[in-house]
Amino acid sequence: MAHSLSFLLSSEAASQRAIARKPRFVVHAEVVSGLCREADRFVELDADDIGHAPTLADAWVNRMGAVSAAIRRCDADGSLHKPSASSPNHRGRNAPHIFSGDNMNKRSIVNLTEEQNAALELAAHREGMTVSTFLRHCGLKRASELGFQVQQPVVD
């Protein structure tokens, strides 16, 4: 079931996570579906360990069509840590924790001042997103407000 990221980071979700599931890591996969509201676009998956988490994230992004995925360490009380840029994987090398799908075939490079970058990092952090996900989210939301369809209609 898809949820908003703010719910998944809430104390209510932490309580449910700690009582029912007790995962060591979770993967938040960003899914896009016409069946869910814009905010309710994240699926939470439990991972047994740091070796399992990147495998789940990669599978959801590269095989199941998720837009992105982030890995977070889970405390015993169900609270989550921030997604980190990297962490040692089971082979001792650094493994990226933010995954973007192969279905994302366009890249945009944005030049920012230090002040602009700091503001975006703080805003993205408050929303529980990486800067690139935050920029994509805000840009697509504004494009939609201007009347542009992000997802083109498909034939039945």
N, C-alpha and C positions, 0 to 999 in steps of 0.2 A: 504494500500500500504506500502510495506517495504521500509525503508530508512536506511542510515548509521547513527550511533550514532553521528558522527561529524556533520552531517546535522541537526539532531534533536536538537543539542545543539547550533546551529549557530544563528546569529542575523536574518538571513532570515527566518528561521523557527519560531523564536520568534515573528517576525512581523506578519507572517501569523496566528500564534496562537492567538495573541492579537486582531487582527482585526476580524477574522472569528469566533473563538470559545470561547475565554475567559474562559478557564477552571481554576479551583482552584488548581487541582492536575492533573498530568499525570502519566500514567503507561507506561513504555517502556518494552514491551514483546520481548524477544529474540526468534525469530522463525528460524527454519532451514528448508530450502526448496530448492529443485533442481532448482526452477524457479528464484531464486534471487542470485545475486552475494554475495560473502562472506561478504563484507562490508555492503550490504543492507539487514540486517537481523533483524531490529528492527521495531516494529509496535508501534505507539503512540496512546494511548487510553485516553480519557478525563474522569476524575472522578469529581463528584460533591463536595465531601468532604472527609475527612480522614477516614470516615467509609466506603465509597464506594470504595476507591482506593485499600485497601487490598482484598476486595471481587473480584474486577476485576483481580488483579494480581494472586490471588489463582485460579480463574476459568481458566485463560489462561494457567497457568502452569500445574495444575492438571487435567484439563478436555480437553483442546484444544491442548496440546502437546508442549507448549512453553518450551524452555530450562530453561529460567530464566525470572524474571521480577523485575524491580526496580520502586519505587514510588518517584516522585519528586514534590515538591511544586512549583507552578507557580505564578509569580508576575503579576501585571496588564499589564506590558509591554510585557508579553509573555516569559520573561526570566525564566530560571529554576534554582532551587537550587540543590545542590548536593544531591544524595540519602543518607538518614541518616540511621544509624543502627537501630534506633527505634524512635518511636514518640507515644505520648499518643493516643490511639484509642478512639472511642466514649464511651467506658466503663471506661476510665481513666487508663487502664493498658497499658503497653508498647506493641506495636505490631511490629513485624519485618517488615522491608521494602524491604528486598531482599528475593525473593522467588526462590526456586529451586524445580524442579518437582520430582514427585515420579518415573518418568521414568529414573531418574538418580540413578541407583542402585549400583554404585561402588563409593567408596571413597578412596582418597589418602591423606595421611598426609605428609606434607613437613616440614622438619626441616630447619630453616633459622637462620642466624646470624642477629643481630640487623641491621647491615649495609645492608644486602641483603633484609631484610624486608622493610626497609625504601626506598630503591631504587625501589622495586616492588610496594609499595604503591604510590610513586610519579608517576611512569610510568602508573599504572592503573588509577590513578586519571586523568592524562592528557588525557587518552583514554576514560574517563567517565565510567569506569568499577570498579567493586569490585576486590580485589586481586585474589579471587578464579576464577572469570570469566576471568580475564586477564591471569592467569596461564593456564586455560583450552584453551583459545583462542590461545595463543602462542604455547602451546604444540601441539595442533591439527594442527595448521598451519605448524609447522615444520614436523610433521608426514606426512602430505600431500606432502610437498616438498621432503621428502625421498621416496615417492612412495606408502605409505600406504593409503588404502581407509578407511576413517572414517565411511562413510555410506555404508553398504554392499548392493549389488544389490538385488532387489526383483523381484519375478516372476510377469509377467504381468497378 
